[in-house]
Structure formats: C-alpha cells, structure tokens
Amino acid sequence: MRAGHCACSCANWCDAAMEEQSFLIKGIVYGANDARLQDALARIYDTPERPRCMCVAGGVEMYVARHRLFVVKRMPESGTRHHASCPSFESDLHQSGLGELMGEAIIERAPGSVELRVDFPLERMPGRSVPRGERQEPSEVSVSRRRMSLRALMHFLFERAGMNRWTPAMEGKRNQGVLHRYLMEAADDVMTKGVPLSERLYVPEPFSEATKAQTADRRRAKLAVLQTPDGESQFKMALVLGEFKSSEATTFGRKVWIKHMPDTPLLINTKAWERIERNYGKLFEARDADTAHKPRVVMCALIYAKREHTYQIDKASLMLATEQWIPLDGIHEIDLIDTLIASKRQFIKPLRYDARSAAHFSNALLLDAGDAPLSLHVVSAFMDPKERVLKEKSIGMSGAKEWTWSTDTAMPALPAVVKAAFFHRKLEY
C-alpha cells in the first residue's frame, strides 16, 4: 500500500500478504514470516542500523517501527524503488490524487510521523459570529495552503491501512475486526490541528451480543473527549468512520445508523440529511445495482455531543467500497475489481483524494504483469461527456503499455501474470 502516504508500508497489515518479502539485517536475510525476525528487528530498533528489503538487487533501505510488534516500514519517497510485486512498492505520487496534497496538506515530519492540514474543525464554537467593524487596509497578504477534505482523509486512512491494495493472500481476511484494527493503526503518528488523529477517530469494533456491553464501554471511553467540561465554550469534535447502514426519520430530525453500532445512532437535522442524499444519491443507488457483489457505502462523519452522550453530525462524506473494503470511485469499477480478485491478481486501486476528477488516473494498477505496474482503464458507457474526454486523453499519456475496457463491450482478457524471479534470487545474499 501507499504507506501512510509517506513513510510506512502498512501493507504489512496481513502477514500472509508478505510471505515472499525478505529483509537483510546485519548480513543475514530473514523472511517476513521468519520466527527470528522479531529478535533481529529488536536488536537494531532505535539504532542507526536499517534493514533492507531485498526485492531488487542491492535492496532498498527501510526503517523499524514498533506497534504491538516490531514492523519494517518503507522510507519516505522510496516506494517506487521497490519491485512492483513487493508489498512495499508505492506507485508514483501523481498516479493518484495524493500528488496534489503532498507537501501542502500532507507533511512528513520524520519517517512515520505525518501532519495533516484539513479543511474542517476539530472544535466547534456554538453561535459564534464574525465581528463587524470598519474595513482596514491589510497589513499583510497570506498565501492560502491546500487543505484536505473529509473524503481525502478517508482515502488517506484507507491507503495508509493498505485497504486499496490487494494480493490473493488477503482473500477472506478483511472483516470488521481487520478494518477497525488497521484504520486505527493508520491514525497512529498522525497529527491534525495539533491533536493526535488517533485520539479523535472512532472506527466501530465488530459487534457481538456476547460482548456488546464491553464494546459500548470502550466506545464511550473513546468518545468521552466530546463531553465538554463546564466552563468551556467550545464543542470538541471527533470522526466516526464506518459502513453506512440506514437512516430513519424522527420527530427532531434523522437517526443515522452505522454498521456494528446498533445501539448508538448518529443524529442530524432533516435538511442537512436531505442535502447528503442529493449529493450522494448515486452512491446510495449503487447498493441496489445488479452486480455479483454489492458495494458498501462508507461514511466518515464529523460529530460533536450536542447533549450528554448524543452524537450530532456536523459534516459527513461518503464513498463506495467493495465487499473487501477496496475504495471505488464509482460503480463502473466494480466488475474490473471483482474480476481482478477472482483471477487472483495483485493490484493497487489509485484513490482520488481531492482531485477535481478521477478520470486522470488509472482505475487500477496491475502489479504482477512485469517489473513495472501496468495501468488498467475503464471507460464507462454512462460517463459524463466531459469525464469521458478527460479519461480518453489520459489513456496512453504515460507512453507505457496500458489495458483499456469500454463497459459497453465485453471485458478483454487481462495481461498475463509475469512471475517475479527476484524473490528466489534474493535468498542467495
């Protein structure tokens, strides 16, 4: 995956996905599943020594981080130096909407440490008005900086967690527990408006009748930050990120239900919810599309406690995802993604972030068709004419070999798998 957009290679979220990766540490090569690897990493943790990923001749320098275990992660701006089939490979920044945000809205302070500049608040001042006064000549002119939207933040977390990357070893391993664990880990070492993002992010745990009381206690403890102490005039805010289930009308507005939170709805006024339904109508309709596998609608909601233990939506963004939690830009991509998964292929799904259009980007990057990723493009028969022009212009611009499918025709055969010999050669070091 894209490694926290910068420094970390959280494709290590699934041990099976790394079964072929190996690292050179003090002259010895260790496989990713080698029982000795943790001891080897412990010996160099907090030292200048760095492991090397041996996916290419000579290896690529990595660094060691510690979560529950020691983890080998990718150095900033080194992702393209890895072999395309390597779990630490990262596509070029400009092959997705990430390129527009790096350095302005996403800032790397050190390996594994990221600052995000976002366009939404983490505190809300109720009833605050802008004071009027006599217009004065400005003493300075500031240059505005790019900031991330809620959608871009969702894409950031999903990419940092490795959810937009697929290998056959991930089949059957992406459940709510995995989503909770790795999205929360993706928020580690990320600062937003001077606050650790992990402190303001809640991803529902898997719901179980047997453990619902304990789960609810942990949720209340996590969202206790929203309970504003007496004397403070600002509402603290948090983010809830999960799969949208349904909404229902009440006397005072709407209740919004997130899957795995059956005992706690999010609240929103009726007019605001109607705007969400208008803006995201295509996403809600996509859940009823005649597809082999139904997509999910994922919601990221900025919430605050209007009263004790009631969570009010201040702002929300939604996106489509496959049943494996791979983000989609639209329902037109789902047949391609399903075919890639069924064919046991390795690929990355480039994400839009805040780009004006996703038509500029590949719909998928195939990682097992050679030493370099191969762009896969989908031209939808229902595309907006302007989007179609942009997509057709983007096809072939790289000068590299590409694959294209127009959805009003049969899907052409996928490029053949090219086995990477480096995984066997590297063991000779």
C-alpha positions in Angstrom: 0.0 0.0 0.0 1.0 3.6 -0.1 2.4 3.7 3.3 0.7 6.3 5.2 1.3 8.3 2.1 4.7 8.8 3.1 6.7 6.7 5.4 5.1 3.5 6.5 4.3 0.4 4.5 1.2 -0.8 6.2 0.8 -3.5 3.6 2.3 -5.5 6.4 -1.3 -5.5 7.8 -1.6 -9.1 6.7 1.3 -11.4 7.4 0.1 -13.6 4.5 0.5 -10.7 2.1 4.2 -10.5 3.0 5.0 -14.2 2.8 7.5 -13.6 0.0 9.2 -10.4 1.3 12.5 -10.7 3.0 15.0 -8.3 4.7 18.7 -8.1 5.0 19.7 -7.3 8.6 23.4 -7.4 9.7 24.3 -9.6 6.8 21.6 -12.2 7.3 18.4 -12.4 5.2 15.2 -13.0 7.1 11.8 -13.9 5.5 8.8 -11.8 6.6 7.4 -14.9 8.4 10.8 -16.0 9.9 10.4 -16.7 13.6 13.8 -15.0 14.2 12.8 -11.7 12.5 11.4 -10.0 15.7 14.6 -10.6 17.6 16.6 -9.3 14.7 14.5 -6.1 14.5 14.7 -5.6 18.3 18.5 -5.6 18.1 18.5 -2.7 15.6 15.5 -0.8 16.8 16.5 2.7 18.0 19.9 2.3 16.3 21.3 3.8 13.1 21.2 0.3 11.5 18.5 -0.1 8.9 17.1 -3.3 7.3 17.0 -3.6 3.5 14.1 -5.0 1.6 15.6 -7.5 -0.9 13.0 -7.2 -3.7 15.6 -5.7 -6.0 19.4 -6.3 -6.4 21.2 -4.5 -3.6 18.0 -4.0 -1.7 16.1 -0.9 -0.6 16.6 0.8 2.8 13.7 0.5 5.3 13.2 1.5 8.9 11.8 -0.2 12.0 8.7 0.9 13.9 7.0 -0.6 16.9 3.3 -1.2 17.3 2.3 -4.4 19.1 5.3 -5.9 17.4 8.3 -4.6 15.5 7.4 -3.7 11.9 9.6 -3.0 8.9 8.3 0.1 7.1 9.2 2.0 3.9 11.3 5.1 4.0 9.7 8.3 2.6 9.8 8.7 -1.1 11.3 5.2 -1.7 8.2 3.3 -2.7 8.9 3.4 -6.5 12.3 1.9 -5.9 10.7 -1.4 -4.8 9.7 -4.1 -7.3 6.1 -3.8 -8.5 5.2 -7.1 -6.8 6.8 -6.1 -3.5 4.4 -5.3 -0.7 6.4 -2.1 -0.1 6.0 -0.9 -3.6 4.4 2.5 -4.0 3.2 3.9 -7.2 4.2 7.4 -8.3 2.5 10.1 -6.3 0.9 11.6 -9.4 -0.8 8.4 -10.3 -3.5 9.3 -7.8 -4.9 12.4 -6.1 -2.2 12.1 -3.4 0.3 14.0 -5.6 -1.7 17.2 -5.3 -1.7 17.1 -1.5 1.9 16.0 -0.6 3.9 18.8 0.9 1.0 21.1 1.5 -1.9 19.2 3.1 0.2 16.1 4.0 3.5 16.9 5.5 6.1 14.3 6.6 7.9 15.5 9.7 10.0 12.3 10.0 9.8 8.7 9.0 6.4 7.5 10.2 5.4 11.0 11.5 2.8 12.9 9.5 0.9 16.2 9.9 -2.4 16.7 8.1 -3.9 20.0 7.3 -7.6 19.6 6.9 -10.5 21.9 5.9 -12.7 21.0 8.8 -12.5 21.9 12.5 -11.9 19.7 15.5 -13.6 22.2 17.8 -16.9 23.9 17.3 -17.8 27.3 18.7 -21.6 27.4 19.1 -23.3 30.6 17.9 -20.0 32.3 17.1 -20.4 35.2 14.8 -17.8 37.3 12.8 -17.5 40.7 14.4 -18.3 43.6 12.1 -16.0 46.6 12.0 -14.6 49.3 9.8 -12.7 47.9 6.9 -9.0 48.4 7.3 -6.1 48.1 4.9 -4.5 44.7 5.4 -1.0 44.6 7.0 -0.1 41.5 5.0 -1.3 39.1 2.4 -1.2 35.4 3.2 -0.9 32.7 0.6 -3.6 30.1 1.1 -2.4 26.5 1.7 -4.1 23.4 0.4 -6.2 21.5 3.0 -7.7 18.0 2.9 -11.4 17.3 2.8 -13.2 14.6 4.8 -13.1 12.4 1.6 -9.4 12.9 1.3 -8.9 12.0 4.9 -10.9 8.7 4.3 -8.7 8.0 1.3 -5.6 8.7 3.3 -6.6 6.3 6.1 -7.7 3.6 3.7 -4.4 3.8 1.8 -2.3 4.0 4.9 -4.0 0.9 6.2 -3.4 -1.0 2.9 -7.0 -1.3 2.0 -6.6 -0.1 -1.6 -4.0 -2.8 -2.2 -4.9 -6.5 -3.0 -3.0 -9.7 -3.1 -4.6 -13.2 -3.3 -3.3 -13.9 0.2 -5.8 -11.3 1.5 -8.8 -13.3 0.4 -11.2 -13.9 3.3 -9.2 -11.9 5.8 -10.9 -8.4 5.5 -13.6 -8.3 8.2 -14.7 -5.6 10.5 -12.1 -6.5 13.1 -9.3 -6.0 10.5 -10.9 -2.7 9.3 -11.0 -1.4 12.9 -7.5 -2.5 13.8 -5.7 -1.2 10.7 -7.6 2.1 10.3 -6.9 2.9 13.9 -3.2 2.0 13.4 -3.2 4.1 10.3 -4.0 7.1 12.5 -1.0 6.5 14.7 1.7 9.1 14.5 -0.6 11.4 12.6 -1.2 14.9 13.9 -4.2 17.1 12.8 -4.6 20.6 14.1 -2.2 19.9 16.9 -4.1 16.8 18.0 -3.2 13.1 17.5 -5.7 11.9 14.9 -6.0 8.5 16.8 -7.5 10.4 19.8 -10.3 11.8 17.6 -11.0 8.8 15.4 -13.5 6.1 16.2 -13.9 3.0 14.0 -16.5 0.6 15.3 -15.4 -2.7 16.7 -17.1 -5.9 15.4 -20.4 -6.1 17.2 -21.3 -9.2 19.2 -24.2 -9.8 21.5 -21.9 -11.5 23.9 -19.5 -8.6 24.3 -21.8 -5.6 23.4 -21.6 -4.1 27.0 -17.8 -4.1 26.9 -17.7 -2.7 23.4 -20.1 0.1 24.4 -17.9 0.9 27.4 -14.8 1.2 25.1 -16.8 3.4 22.7 -17.9 5.7 25.5 -14.4 6.0 26.8 -13.1 6.8 23.3 -15.8 9.4 22.7 -15.5 10.9 26.2 -13.4 13.7 24.6 -16.7 15.0 23.3 -18.2 15.7 26.7 -17.3 19.3 27.1 -16.3 20.2 30.7 -18.2 23.0 32.5 -16.8 26.4 31.7 -15.7 25.6 28.2 -17.5 27.3 25.3 -16.2 25.0 22.5 -17.5 21.6 21.5 -14.7 19.2 20.8 -15.2 17.1 17.7 -14.4 13.6 16.6 -14.6 11.4 13.5 -16.7 8.2 13.1 -15.6 6.1 10.2 -17.7 3.0 9.3 -20.1 1.4 6.9 -23.4 3.3 6.5 -26.4 1.0 7.2 -29.6 3.2 7.1 -31.3 6.3 8.3 -34.8 6.9 9.8 -36.9 9.9 10.4 -37.6 11.1 14.0 -39.6 13.9 15.4 -36.5 16.0 15.7 -34.6 15.0 12.5 -32.9 11.8 11.4 -31.1 8.9 13.0 -28.2 7.6 11.0 -27.1 4.0 11.7 -23.5 2.8 11.2 -23.0 -0.9 11.0 -21.6 -2.5 14.2 -23.0 0.4 16.2 -26.6 -0.9 16.5 -27.1 0.7 20.0 -25.9 4.2 19.1 -27.2 6.3 16.2 -25.7 9.5 14.9 -28.2 12.4 14.8 -28.6 15.0 12.1 -31.3 17.6 11.2 -33.6 16.7 8.3 -32.5 19.4 5.9 -28.8 18.5 6.3 -29.6 14.8 5.6 -31.6 15.7 2.5 -28.5 17.6 1.2 -26.4 14.4 1.8 -29.0 12.3 0.0 -28.9 14.7 -3.0 -25.1 14.9 -3.1 -24.5 11.2 -2.7 -27.6 9.8 -4.4 -25.5 7.8 -6.9 -23.7 6.0 -4.0 -27.0 5.1 -2.2 -28.4 3.8 -5.5 -25.3 1.7 -6.2 -26.2 -0.6 -3.3 -29.2 -1.8 -5.3 -27.1 -2.2 -8.5 -27.4 -5.6 -10.3 -23.8 -6.7 -9.6 -22.4 -10.0 -8.5 -21.2 -8.5 -5.2 -22.9 -5.5 -3.6 -20.8 -2.5 -2.8 -20.6 -0.9 0.6 -21.2 2.8 1.4 -18.6 4.1 3.8 -19.3 7.2 5.9 -16.9 9.5 7.6 -18.9 11.8 10.0 -17.5 14.7 11.9 -19.5 14.6 15.2 -19.9 16.5 18.4 -22.0 16.0 21.6 -24.9 18.4 21.5 -26.0 16.9 24.8 -24.5 14.3 27.0 -23.8 11.1 25.1 -25.7 12.1 22.0 -23.7 12.4 18.9 -24.6 15.1 16.3 -23.3 15.0 12.8 -21.7 18.4 11.8 -20.3 17.3 8.5 -20.1 14.0 6.5 -18.5 12.4 3.5 -19.3 9.1 1.8 -17.6 6.8 -0.6 -18.2 3.4 -2.3 -16.1 0.4 -1.4 -16.1 -3.3 -2.5 -17.1 -6.0 0.0 -13.3 -6.3 0.6 -13.2 -2.6 1.6 -11.4 -1.5 -1.6 -12.5 2.1 -2.3 -14.2 2.7 -5.6 -14.7 6.0 -7.5 -18.0 4.6 -8.9 -20.0 1.5 -9.6 -18.4 1.3 -13.1 -15.2 0.0 -11.5 -16.7 -2.9 -9.5 -16.7 -5.5 -12.4 -13.0 -4.9 -13.0 -12.1 -5.1 -9.3 -14.2 -8.3 -8.9 -12.5 -9.8 -12.0 -9.0 -9.0 -10.6 -9.8 -10.6 -7.3 -11.4 -13.7 -8.8 -8.4 -14.0 -11.1 -6.1 -13.9 -8.1 -4.2 -10.9 -9.3 -2.1 -8.3 -7.4 -3.1 -4.7 -7.8 -3.4 -1.2 -6.3 -6.5 1.0 -6.6 -5.4 4.6 -7.1 -7.5 7.0 -5.0 -8.9 10.3 -6.0 -8.4 12.3 -2.7 -9.4 15.9 -3.6 -8.6 15.8 -7.3 -11.2 17.5 -9.4 -11.7 14.4 -11.5 -10.7 10.7 -11.1 -10.6 10.3 -14.9 -6.9 11.4 -15.0 -5.9 8.2 -13.0 -5.8 4.5 -13.8 -8.8 2.6 -12.4 -6.3 0.0 -11.2 -2.5 -0.6 -11.3 -1.7 -4.3 -12.0 1.4 -5.3 -10.0 2.1 -8.8 -11.3 2.4 -8.2 -15.1 6.1 -7.3 -15.1 8.7 -5.2 -13.3 6.6 -2.0 -13.5 2.9 -1.6 -12.7 0.5 -1.7 -15.7 -2.3 0.8 -15.9 -5.9 -0.6 -16.3 -8.5 1.9 -17.5 -12.3 1.6 -17.5 -14.3 3.8 -19.9 -17.9 3.7 -18.7 -20.8 3.9 -21.2 -22.6 6.2 -18.7 -19.7 8.6 -18.2 -20.3 12.3 -18.3 -19.1 13.5 -21.7 -16.5 15.8 -20.2 -15.2 13.0 -18.0 -15.0 10.7 -21.0 -12.9 13.2 -22.8 -10.6 13.5 -19.8 -10.3 9.7 -19.5 -9.6 9.2 -23.2 -6.9 11.9 -23.1 -5.3 10.3 -20.0 -5.1 6.9 -21.7 -1.7 6.5 -23.4 -0.2 9.7 -22.0 2.4 7.7 -20.0 3.8 6.1 -23.1 3.8 2.8 -21.3 1.7 -0.3 -22.2 -1.8 0.0 -20.9 -5.1 -2.0 -20.8 -8.5 -0.4 -21.6 -12.0 -1.7 -21.3 -15.1 0.2 -22.6 -18.0 -1.2 -20.5 -20.4 -1.3 -23.5 -18.2 -4.2 -24.8 -17.0 -7.5 -23.4 -14.1 -7.2 -21.0 -10.8 -8.0 -22.8 -8.5 -10.6 -21.3 -6.2 -9.3 -18.6 -2.5 -9.2 -19.2 -0.7 -12.5 -18.3 1.0 -12.9 -14.9 4.7 -12.4 -15.0 6.4 -14.3 -12.2 9.0 -12.2 -10.4 12.2 -14.1 -10.1 13.7 -11.7 -7.6 12.0 -13.4 -4.6 14.1 -16.5 -5.3 17.3 -14.8 -6.2 17.4 -12.6 -3.1 17.8 -15.7 -0.8 21.3 -16.1 -2.2 22.6 -13.0 -0.4 
